[in-house]
Amino acid sequence: MTKIILGLPKGSLQEATYSMMRKAGFHISSGSRSYIPSVDDEQIEARLIRAQEISRYVELGMLDCGITGHDWIVENGSDVVEIGELIYGKQGFRPVRWVLAVPESSPIQSVKDLEGKRIATEAVGLTKKYLADNGVTADVEFSWGATEVKAPELVDAIVELTETGSSLRANKLRIVDTVISSTTRLIASRKAVADPDKKAKIDQLMLLLAGALAAEAKVLLKLNVKTDGLNAITEILPSLHAPTISPLQTSDWSAVETVIDEAVVREIIPRLKSAGAEGIVEIPLNKVIA
């Protein structure tokens, strides 16, 4: 039996990743100090590792595959295969950004103003590449944490990861530019991809994870309606594809079900009710495989 070793991100992405894996059908359990989580799939062995390091271990073949940010792949310069994109984060389902930020009162208005300045960041490689691409020479130092509080007393600017920008605003920092936007990726080693059995398992994992993410903002809506009122109902319903319509035992009634965006449900349920729908049921989804 073929097994794959999967790197899962420890830290800020950990809970969101565990939740996504559960919805994909994989149940993970680990103690607070354990770096080897248990997965209820005998073909998967998991390792809990900082997202910053996962791409390096995948490149070296110590992990067959892993979940990490595109930003850390670029930061490490890792030669890995990106199997697919998984857009989620610790605060929601959107890309994250590494941004150049300065104190609100700083005269710095663009990257060009960083010439000869000092910058603190955890992403030294990304920042140096960004500066080089803009023809700017500056002193970039590694920050071990609490980067937001270092400007202006210790450094002139910072490059920091943000999802919403709220932490930067709380520390009276102003965003000057976006260095890179990033999303989470499932990556694999070239050796694992060359193994047909491992590649098949990794592709299966990607399919189920993508299905779990696709289901996050969608629900299944079910309802009954008199058959002669079907047209009025289907005109109201947006759907992934055409709604499924089935005759009920009572010949003049039909059952309708469709997958729709959760955000529109509150708007259309009153309209469906007014158009003659009855027995309206909204059901959360774990996976949507298109």
KEGUSE-7853 format. One record per residue: x, y negated, z negated of N, C-alpha, C, O in turn; residue in one letter. Coordinates in steps of 0.2 Angstrom, whole numbers, padded with zeros to 4 digits, always signed. Layout:
XYZXYZXYZXYZA
...
! end
This chain:
+0004+0006+0000+0000+0000+0000+0004-0006+0000+0009-0007-0004M
+0003-0011+0005+0007-0017+0005+0005-0022+0000-0001-0023-0001T
+0009-0025-0004+0008-0030-0008+0011-0037-0006+0017-0037-0003K
+0008-0042-0008+0011-0049-0007+0012-0052-0014+0009-0051-0018I
+0018-0056-0014+0019-0060-0020+0017-0067-0019+0020-0070-0014I
+0012-0070-0022+0009-0076-0021+0011-0081-0027+0010-0080-0032L
+0014-0087-0024+0016-0092-0029+0010-0097-0030+0007-0100-0025G
+0008-0098-0036+0002-0102-0038+0005-0108-0042+0010-0108-0046L
+0002-0114-0040+0005-0120-0043+0004-0121-0051-0002-0121-0053P
+0009-0122-0055+0008-0123-0062+0008-0131-0063+0011-0135-0060K
+0003-0133-0067+0003-0140-0069-0004-0143-0067-0009-0140-0068G
-0003-0149-0064-0009-0153-0062-0014-0149-0057-0020-0150-0058S
-0012-0145-0053-0016-0142-0048-0018-0135-0051-0022-0132-0047L
-0016-0133-0056-0017-0126-0059-0025-0124-0059-0027-0119-0056Q
-0028-0128-0063-0035-0127-0064-0039-0127-0058-0044-0123-0057E
-0038-0132-0054-0042-0133-0047-0040-0127-0043-0045-0124-0039A
-0034-0124-0043-0032-0118-0039-0035-0112-0042-0038-0108-0038T
-0036-0111-0048-0039-0105-0051-0046-0105-0049-0049-0100-0048Y
-0049-0111-0050-0057-0112-0048-0058-0110-0041-0063-0106-0039S
-0054-0112-0036-0054-0111-0029-0053-0103-0028-0057-0100-0024M
-0048-0100-0031-0047-0093-0030-0053-0089-0033-0055-0084-0030M
-0056-0091-0038-0062-0088-0041-0068-0088-0036-0071-0083-0035R
-0069-0094-0033-0074-0094-0028-0073-0090-0022-0077-0088-0018K
-0066-0089-0020-0064-0085-0015-0065-0078-0016-0064-0074-0012A
-0066-0076-0022-0067-0069-0024-0061-0066-0028-0061-0060-0030G
-0056-0070-0030-0050-0068-0034-0051-0070-0041-0050-0076-0042F
-0051-0066-0046-0051-0068-0053-0044-0068-0056-0041-0062-0056H
-0042-0073-0059-0035-0074-0061-0035-0075-0069-0040-0079-0071I
-0031-0072-0072-0031-0073-0080-0024-0073-0082-0019-0069-0079S
-0022-0078-0086-0015-0078-0089-0015-0082-0096-0020-0086-0097S
-0010-0080-0100-0010-0083-0106-0007-0090-0105-0004-0091-0100G
-0007-0094-0111-0004-0101-0110+0003-0101-0109+0006-0106-0106S
+0007-0096-0110+0014-0095-0109+0016-0091-0104+0022-0089-0103R
+0011-0087-0101+0013-0082-0096+0014-0086-0089+0010-0090-0087S
+0019-0083-0085+0021-0085-0079+0019-0080-0074+0021-0081-0068Y
+0016-0075-0076+0014-0069-0071+0007-0068-0073+0005-0063-0076I
+0003-0072-0069-0005-0071-0070-0007-0064-0067-0004-0061-0063P
-0013-0062-0070-0016-0055-0068-0021-0057-0062-0025-0062-0063S
-0021-0054-0057-0026-0055-0051-0029-0048-0050-0026-0043-0050V
-0036-0048-0050-0040-0042-0049-0040-0040-0041-0045-0038-0039D
-0034-0040-0038-0033-0037-0032-0026-0034-0032-0021-0037-0033D
-0026-0027-0031-0020-0024-0032-0015-0025-0026-0009-0023-0027E
-0017-0029-0021-0012-0031-0016-0009-0037-0017-0005-0039-0013Q
-0011-0041-0023-0008-0047-0024-0004-0047-0031-0008-0045-0036I
+0002-0049-0031+0005-0051-0037+0006-0058-0037+0009-0061-0033E
+0005-0062-0043+0005-0069-0043+0011-0071-0048+0013-0068-0052A
+0013-0077-0046+0018-0080-0050+0016-0088-0051+0015-0091-0046R
+0017-0090-0057+0015-0097-0059+0021-0101-0059+0025-0100-0063L
+0022-0106-0054+0028-0110-0053+0026-0117-0051+0021-0118-0049I
+0030-0121-0053+0029-0128-0052+0028-0129-0044+0032-0126-0040R
+0023-0133-0042+0022-0134-0035+0028-0137-0032+0029-0136-0026A
+0032-0141-0035+0038-0144-0032+0043-0138-0030+0047-0140-0026Q
+0043-0132-0033+0048-0127-0032+0045-0122-0027+0049-0118-0024E
+0039-0121-0026+0036-0116-0022+0039-0115-0015+0041-0109-0013I
+0039-0120-0012+0042-0120-0005+0049-0117-0004+0051-0113+0000S
+0053-0119-0009+0060-0116-0009+0060-0109-0010+0064-0105-0007R
+0056-0106-0015+0056-0099-0016+0053-0095-0010+0055-0089-0009Y
+0048-0098-0007+0045-0095-0001+0050-0095+0005+0051-0089+0008V
+0054-0100+0006+0059-0100+0011+0064-0095+0010+0066-0091+0014E
+0066-0094+0003+0071-0089+0002+0068-0082+0002+0072-0077+0001L
+0062-0081+0002+0059-0074+0003+0057-0071-0004+0056-0065-0005G
+0058-0075-0010+0057-0073-0016+0049-0072-0018+0047-0069-0022M
+0046-0077-0014+0039-0076-0014+0037-0075-0006+0040-0078-0002L
+0032-0071-0005+0029-0070+0001+0025-0076+0004+0026-0078+0010D
+0021-0079-0001+0017-0085+0001+0016-0089-0005+0018-0087-0011C
+0013-0095-0004+0012-0099-0010+0007-0105-0008+0006-0106-0002G
+0005-0108-0013+0000-0114-0012+0004-0120-0015+0006-0120-0021I
+0005-0125-0011+0009-0131-0013+0007-0136-0008+0004-0136-0003T
+0010-0142-0010+0008-0148-0006+0013-0149+0000+0019-0147+0000G
+0010-0152+0005+0014-0153+0011+0020-0158+0009+0025-0157+0012H
+0019-0162+0004+0024-0167+0002+0030-0163+0000+0036-0165+0001D
+0029-0158-0004+0035-0154-0007+0038-0150-0002+0044-0149-0003W
+0035-0148+0003+0038-0144+0009+0043-0149+0012+0049-0147+0014I
+0040-0155+0013+0045-0160+0017+0050-0162+0012+0056-0163+0014V
+0049-0164+0006+0054-0166+0001+0060-0161+0000+0066-0162+0000E
+0058-0154+0000+0063-0149+0000+0066-0147+0007+0071-0143+0007N
+0063-0149+0012+0066-0148+0019+0065-0140+0020+0069-0137+0023G
+0060-0137+0018+0059-0130+0018+0057-0127+0025+0052-0130+0028S
+0060-0122+0027+0059-0119+0033+0054-0113+0031+0056-0107+0030D
+0047-0115+0032+0042-0110+0030+0037-0110+0035+0037-0115+0040V
+0032-0106+0035+0026-0106+0040+0020-0108+0036+0018-0105+0031V
+0017-0113+0039+0011-0116+0036+0005-0112+0039+0004-0113+0045E
+0002-0108+0035-0004-0104+0037-0010-0108+0038-0014-0107+0043I
-0011-0113+0033-0017-0117+0034-0017-0122+0029-0014-0122+0024G
-0022-0127+0030-0023-0133+0026-0028-0132+0021-0034-0129+0023E
-0027-0133+0014-0033-0133+0009-0033-0140+0006-0029-0141+0002L
-0038-0143+0008-0039-0150+0005-0043-0150-0001-0049-0150-0002I
-0039-0150-0007-0041-0151-0013-0036-0154-0018-0030-0153-0016Y
-0038-0156-0024-0033-0159-0028-0036-0159-0035-0041-0156-0036G
-0032-0161-0040-0034-0161-0047-0041-0165-0048-0044-0164-0053K
-0042-0170-0044-0048-0175-0045-0053-0175-0040-0058-0178-0040Q
-0052-0170-0035-0057-0170-0029-0054-0167-0023-0049-0164-0023G
-0058-0168-0018-0057-0165-0011-0055-0170-0006-0059-0172-0002F
-0049-0173-0007-0046-0178-0003-0038-0177-0003-0035-0174-0007R
-0035-0180+0002-0028-0180+0003-0025-0184-0003-0029-0189-0006P
-0019-0183-0005-0016-0187-0010-0010-0191-0006-0009-0190-0001V
-0008-0197-0010-0003-0201-0006+0003-0202-0011+0002-0203-0017R
+0009-0202-0008+0015-0205-0011+0015-0213-0009+0015-0214-0003W
+0015-0217-0014+0014-0224-0012+0020-0228-0015+0023-0226-0020V
+0022-0233-0011+0027-0238-0014+0023-0243-0018+0018-0246-0015L
+0025-0244-0024+0021-0249-0028+0026-0253-0032+0032-0251-0034A
+0024-0259-0033+0028-0264-0037+0023-0268-0042+0017-0268-0042V
+0026-0271-0047+0022-0275-0051+0018-0280-0048+0020-0283-0043P
+0012-0282-0050+0008-0287-0047+0011-0293-0046+0010-0296-0041E
+0016-0295-0050+0019-0302-0049+0025-0302-0045+0029-0307-0044S
+0027-0296-0042+0033-0295-0038+0033-0299-0032+0027-0299-0029S
+0038-0302-0029+0038-0305-0023+0039-0300-0017+0038-0302-0011P
+0040-0294-0019+0040-0288-0013+0034-0287-0010+0029-0286-0013I
+0034-0288-0003+0027-0288+0001+0028-0282+0006+0022-0280+0008Q
+0034-0280+0007+0034-0274+0012+0040-0270+0011+0044-0272+0007S
+0041-0265+0014+0047-0261+0013+0053-0264+0015+0059-0263+0012V
+0053-0269+0020+0059-0273+0021+0062-0277+0015+0068-0278+0015K
+0058-0279+0011+0060-0282+0005+0063-0278+0000+0066-0281-0006D
+0064-0272+0001+0067-0267-0004+0075-0267-0003+0079-0263-0006L
+0078-0270+0002+0085-0270+0004+0089-0272-0003+0088-0277-0006E
+0093-0267-0005+0097-0268-0011+0094-0267-0017+0097-0269-0022G
+0088-0266-0017+0084-0265-0023+0084-0258-0026+0087-0253-0023K
+0082-0257-0032+0082-0250-0036+0075-0248-0036+0070-0251-0038R
+0074-0241-0034+0068-0238-0034+0068-0231-0038+0073-0228-0038I
+0063-0230-0042+0062-0224-0046+0057-0220-0043+0051-0222-0041A
+0058-0213-0043+0053-0208-0040+0055-0201-0042+0061-0200-0043T
+0050-0197-0042+0051-0190-0042+0053-0187-0035+0056-0182-0035E
+0051-0190-0030+0052-0188-0023+0057-0192-0020+0056-0196-0016A
+0063-0190-0022+0069-0194-0019+0070-0193-0012+0072-0197-0008V
+0070-0186-0010+0071-0185-0003+0066-0189+0002+0067-0191+0007G
+0059-0188+0000+0054-0192+0004+0056-0199+0004+0055-0203+0009L
+0058-0202-0002+0059-0209-0002+0065-0211+0002+0065-0217+0006T
+0070-0208+0002+0076-0209+0006+0075-0209+0013+0077-0213+0017K
+0071-0204+0015+0069-0203+0022+0064-0209+0025+0065-0212+0030K
+0060-0211+0020+0055-0217+0022+0060-0223+0023+0058-0227+0027Y
+0064-0224+0018+0069-0230+0019+0073-0230+0025+0074-0235+0028L
+0076-0224+0027+0080-0223+0033+0076-0225+0039+0078-0228+0043A
+0070-0222+0039+0065-0223+0045+0064-0231+0046+0062-0233+0051D
+0064-0235+0040+0063-0242+0041+0069-0246+0041+0069-0252+0040N
+0075-0243+0041+0081-0246+0042+0083-0250+0035+0086-0256+0036G
+0081-0248+0029+0082-0251+0023+0087-0247+0019+0086-0241+0018V
+0092-0250+0016+0096-0247+0011+0095-0250+0004+0094-0255+0002T
+0093-0245+0000+0091-0246-0007+0094-0240-0012+0095-0235-0009A
+0094-0242-0018+0096-0237-0023+0090-0233-0026+0086-0236-0029D
+0090-0226-0024+0084-0222-0026+0086-0218-0032+0091-0214-0031V
+0083-0218-0037+0085-0214-0043+0079-0209-0045+0073-0211-0044E
+0081-0203-0047+0076-0198-0049+0072-0200-0056+0076-0202-0060F
+0066-0199-0056+0062-0201-0062+0059-0195-0065+0056-0191-0061S
+0061-0194-0071+0059-0188-0075+0051-0188-0077+0049-0183-0080W
+0048-0194-0076+0041-0195-0078+0040-0202-0081+0045-0206-0081G
+0034-0203-0082+0032-0210-0084+0034-0215-0079+0037-0220-0081A
+0034-0214-0073+0037-0218-0068+0034-0225-0068+0037-0230-0067T
+0027-0225-0069+0024-0231-0068+0026-0237-0073+0026-0243-0072E
+0029-0235-0079+0031-0240-0084+0038-0242-0083+0040-0247-0087V
+0041-0240-0078+0048-0242-0077+0049-0248-0073+0055-0252-0073K
+0044-0251-0070+0044-0257-0066+0041-0262-0070+0035-0261-0073A
+0043-0268-0071+0049-0271-0068+0056-0271-0072+0061-0273-0070P
+0055-0268-0078+0061-0269-0083+0067-0264-0080+0073-0267-0081E
+0066-0258-0078+0071-0254-0076+0072-0253-0069+0078-0252-0066L
+0067-0254-0065+0068-0254-0057+0063-0259-0054+0059-0262-0057V
+0065-0260-0048+0061-0265-0044+0054-0263-0041+0050-0266-0040D
+0054-0256-0040+0049-0253-0037+0049-0246-0038+0054-0243-0041A
+0043-0242-0037+0042-0235-0038+0039-0232-0032+0035-0236-0028I
+0040-0226-0031+0036-0222-0026+0033-0216-0030+0036-0212-0033V
+0026-0216-0030+0023-0212-0035+0017-0209-0031+0014-0211-0027E
+0015-0203-0034+0009-0199-0031+0003-0202-0034+0002-0203-0040L
-0002-0203-0030-0009-0205-0032-0014-0202-0028-0014-0201-0023T
-0020-0201-0032-0026-0199-0029-0031-0205-0028-0034-0206-0023E
-0032-0208-0033-0036-0214-0034-0033-0221-0035-0036-0226-0033T
-0027-0221-0037-0024-0227-0038-0025-0230-0045-0023-0236-0047G
-0029-0227-0049-0032-0230-0056-0026-0230-0060-0026-0235-0064S
-0021-0226-0061-0016-0226-0065-0011-0232-0063-0008-0235-0068S
-0010-0233-0057-0006-0239-0055-0009-0245-0057-0006-0250-0059L
-0016-0246-0056-0019-0252-0058-0019-0253-0065-0018-0259-0068R
-0019-0248-0069-0019-0248-0076-0012-0251-0079-0012-0254-0084A
-0007-0249-0075+0000-0252-0077+0001-0258-0073+0007-0260-0073N
-0004-0261-0070-0003-0268-0067+0002-0267-0061+0007-0272-0060K
+0001-0262-0057+0006-0261-0051+0001-0262-0045-0005-0260-0045L
+0005-0264-0040+0001-0266-0033+0004-0261-0028+0011-0261-0027R
+0000-0258-0024+0002-0254-0019+0005-0258-0013+0001-0262-0010I
+0011-0257-0010+0013-0260-0005+0013-0256+0002+0011-0259+0007V
+0014-0250+0001+0013-0246+0007+0012-0238+0005+0014-0236+0000D
+0010-0234+0010+0010-0227+0009+0016-0224+0012+0017-0225+0018T
+0019-0220+0009+0025-0217+0011+0023-0210+0015+0026-0209+0020V
+0019-0206+0012+0016-0200+0015+0010-0198+0012+0009-0199+0006I
+0005-0196+0017-0001-0193+0014+0000-0185+0014+0003-0183+0019S
-0003-0182+0009-0002-0175+0009-0008-0171+0007-0012-0174+0003S
-0009-0165+0009-0014-0160+0007-0010-0154+0005-0005-0153+0007T
-0014-0150+0002-0012-0143-0001-0012-0138+0005-0016-0139+0009T
-0007-0134+0005-0006-0129+0011-0005-0122+0008-0002-0121+0003R
-0007-0117+0011-0005-0110+0010+0001-0109+0015+0000-0110+0021L
+0007-0108+0012+0013-0106+0016+0015-0099+0015+0013-0096+0010I
+0019-0097+0020+0022-0090+0020+0029-0090+0022+0031-0095+0026A
+0033-0085+0020+0040-0085+0022+0040-0082+0029+0035-0078+0031S
+0045-0083+0033+0045-0080+0040+0046-0073+0040+0043-0069+0044R
+0049-0070+0035+0050-0063+0034+0043-0060+0033+0041-0054+0036K
+0039-0063+0028+0032-0060+0027+0028-0060+0033+0024-0056+0035A
+0028-0066+0037+0024-0067+0043+0026-0061+0048+0022-0059+0052V
+0032-0059+0048+0034-0054+0053+0032-0047+0051+0033-0043+0055A
+0030-0046+0045+0027-0040+0043+0020-0040+0044+0016-0043+0041D
+0017-0035+0049+0010-0036+0051+0005-0035+0045+0000-0038+0045P
+0007-0030+0040+0003-0029+0035+0002-0035+0030-0003-0037+0027D
+0008-0038+0028+0008-0044+0024+0005-0050+0028+0001-0053+0024K
+0006-0050+0034+0003-0056+0038-0005-0055+0038-0009-0060+0037K
-0007-0049+0038-0015-0048+0038-0018-0050+0031-0023-0053+0031A
-0014-0048+0026-0017-0050+0019-0016-0057+0018-0021-0060+0015K
-0011-0060+0020-0011-0068+0020-0016-0071+0024-0019-0076+0021I
-0017-0069+0030-0023-0072+0034-0030-0071+0030-0034-0075+0031D
-0031-0065+0027-0037-0064+0024-0038-0069+0018-0043-0071+0017Q
-0032-0070+0014-0032-0074+0009-0034-0081+0011-0038-0085+0008L
-0031-0083+0017-0032-0090+0020-0040-0091+0022-0043-0096+0020M
-0043-0086+0025-0050-0086+0027-0054-0087+0021-0059-0091+0021L
-0053-0083+0016-0057-0083+0010-0057-0090+0006-0061-0093+0004L
-0050-0093+0006-0049-0099+0002-0053-0105+0006-0056-0109+0003L
-0052-0104+0013-0055-0110+0017-0062-0109+0017-0066-0114+0016A
-0065-0103+0016-0072-0102+0015-0075-0105+0009-0080-0108+0008G
-0071-0104+0003-0073-0107-0003-0073-0114-0003-0077-0118-0006A
-0068-0117+0000-0067-0125+0001-0073-0128+0005-0076-0133+0003L
-0075-0124+0010-0080-0126+0015-0087-0126+0011-0091-0130+0012A
-0088-0122+0006-0094-0121+0002-0095-0127-0003-0100-0127-0006A
-0089-0130-0005-0089-0135-0011-0095-0140-0010-0098-0142-0015E
-0095-0143-0004-0100-0148-0004-0107-0146+0000-0111-0150+0002A
-0108-0139+0000-0114-0137+0004-0118-0133-0001-0116-0130-0006K
-0125-0132+0001-0129-0128-0003-0134-0124+0002-0134-0126+0008V
-0137-0119+0000-0142-0115+0004-0149-0118+0002-0150-0118-0004L
-0152-0120+0006-0159-0123+0005-0164-0118+0008-0164-0116+0014L
-0169-0115+0004-0174-0111+0006-0181-0114+0005-0182-0117+0000K
-0185-0112+0009-0192-0115+0008-0197-0111+0013-0195-0107+0017L
-0203-0112+0011-0209-0109+0015-0213-0114+0018-0214-0120+0015N
-0216-0113+0024-0220-0118+0027-0225-0114+0032-0224-0109+0034V
-0231-0117+0032-0236-0115+0037-0232-0115+0044-0229-0120+0046K
-0233-0110+0048-0230-0109+0054-0231-0115+0059-0227-0117+0063T
-0237-0117+0059-0239-0123+0063-0236-0129+0061-0236-0134+0065D
-0232-0129+0056-0229-0135+0053-0221-0135+0054-0218-0139+0051G
-0219-0129+0057-0212-0128+0058-0208-0134+0061-0203-0136+0059L
-0211-0137+0067-0207-0142+0070-0206-0148+0066-0200-0151+0066N
-0211-0150+0062-0210-0156+0057-0204-0154+0052-0200-0159+0051A
-0203-0148+0050-0198-0146+0045-0191-0146+0048-0187-0149+0046I
-0191-0143+0054-0184-0142+0057-0181-0149+0060-0175-0150+0060T
-0186-0154+0061-0183-0160+0063-0180-0164+0057-0176-0168+0058E
-0182-0162+0051-0180-0165+0045-0173-0162+0043-0168-0166+0041I
-0172-0156+0044-0167-0152+0042-0160-0153+0046-0160-0151+0052L
-0155-0155+0043-0148-0154+0046-0146-0147+0044-0148-0145+0039P
-0142-0144+0048-0139-0138+0047-0133-0136+0050-0131-0140+0055S
-0129-0131+0047-0123-0129+0050-0124-0127+0057-0120-0128+0061L
-0129-0123+0058-0131-0121+0064-0139-0121+0064-0142-0125+0059H
-0143-0119+0069-0150-0119+0069-0152-0115+0062-0149-0110+0060A
-0157-0118+0059-0160-0114+0053-0162-0107+0054-0165-0106+0060P
-0162-0103+0050-0165-0096+0050-0172-0096+0048-0174-0099+0043T
-0176-0094+0053-0184-0094+0052-0186-0087+0052-0185-0083+0057I
-0190-0085+0047-0192-0078+0047-0200-0078+0045-0202-0082+0041S
-0204-0074+0048-0211-0073+0047-0212-0070+0040-0209-0066+0038P
-0217-0073+0036-0219-0070+0030-0224-0065+0031-0227-0064+0036L
-0226-0061+0026-0231-0056+0026-0238-0059+0028-0242-0056+0032Q
-0239-0065+0025-0245-0069+0028-0243-0072+0034-0239-0076+0035T
-0247-0070+0039-0245-0071+0046-0245-0079+0048-0241-0080+0053S
-0248-0083+0045-0248-0090+0046-0242-0094+0043-0243-0100+0043D
-0238-0091+0039-0233-0094+0035-0226-0091+0037-0225-0085+0040W
-0221-0096+0037-0214-0094+0039-0209-0096+0033-0210-0101+0029S
-0204-0092+0032-0198-0094+0028-0192-0097+0032-0191-0095+0037A
-0190-0102+0029-0184-0106+0032-0178-0106+0027-0179-0108+0022V
-0172-0105+0030-0167-0106+0026-0161-0109+0030-0160-0107+0036E
-0157-0113+0027-0151-0117+0031-0146-0119+0026-0148-0120+0020T
-0140-0120+0028-0134-0122+0024-0134-0130+0026-0133-0131+0032V
-0134-0134+0021-0133-0141+0022-0129-0144+0017-0127-0141+0012I
-0127-0150+0018-0123-0154+0014-0127-0156+0007-0132-0158+0008D
-0123-0154+0002-0127-0156-0005-0129-0163-0006-0134-0165-0009E
-0125-0168-0003-0126-0175-0003-0133-0177+0000-0136-0182-0003A
-0135-0173+0004-0142-0175+0008-0148-0172+0005-0153-0174+0006V
-0147-0167+0000-0153-0164-0002-0158-0168-0006-0164-0168-0005V
-0155-0173-0010-0160-0177-0014-0164-0182-0009-0169-0184-0011R
-0161-0183-0003-0165-0187+0001-0170-0183+0005-0175-0186+0007E
-0169-0177+0007-0173-0174+0011-0178-0169+0008-0184-0168+0011I
-0177-0167+0002-0182-0163-0002-0189-0167-0002-0194-0164-0001I
-0189-0173-0004-0196-0177-0004-0199-0177+0003-0205-0176+0003P
-0195-0178+0008-0198-0178+0015-0200-0171+0017-0205-0170+0020R
-0197-0166+0015-0199-0159+0016-0205-0157+0013-0210-0154+0016L
-0206-0159+0007-0212-0158+0003-0218-0162+0006-0223-0159+0007K
-0217-0168+0008-0222-0172+0012-0224-0169+0018-0230-0169+0021S
-0219-0165+0022-0221-0162+0028-0224-0155+0028-0225-0152+0033A
-0225-0153+0021-0229-0147+0020-0225-0141+0018-0227-0135+0017G
-0218-0142+0016-0214-0137+0013-0216-0135+0006-0218-0139+0002A
-0216-0129+0004-0217-0126-0002-0212-0121-0005-0208-0119+0000E
-0212-0120-0011-0207-0115-0014-0199-0117-0012-0196-0113-0010G
-0198-0124-0012-0191-0126-0010-0186-0124-0016-0187-0125-0022I
-0181-0120-0014-0176-0118-0018-0169-0120-0016-0167-0119-0010V
-0165-0123-0020-0158-0125-0018-0153-0120-0022-0153-0119-0028E
-0148-0117-0018-0144-0112-0021-0137-0114-0020-0135-0115-0014I
-0133-0115-0025-0125-0116-0024-0122-0110-0020-0124-0105-0020P
-0116-0112-0017-0113-0107-0013-0106-0106-0015-0103-0111-0018L
-0103-0100-0014-0096-0099-0016-0092-0099-0010-0086-0102-0010N
-0094-0097-0004-0090-0097+0002-0095-0098+0008-0100-0096+0008K
-0092-0102+0013-0095-0103+0019-0090-0101+0025-0085-0105+0025V
-0091-0096+0028-0086-0094+0034-0089-0096+0040-0094-0092+0042I
-0087-0100+0044-0089-0103+0050-0088-0098+0056-0090-0099+0061A
! end
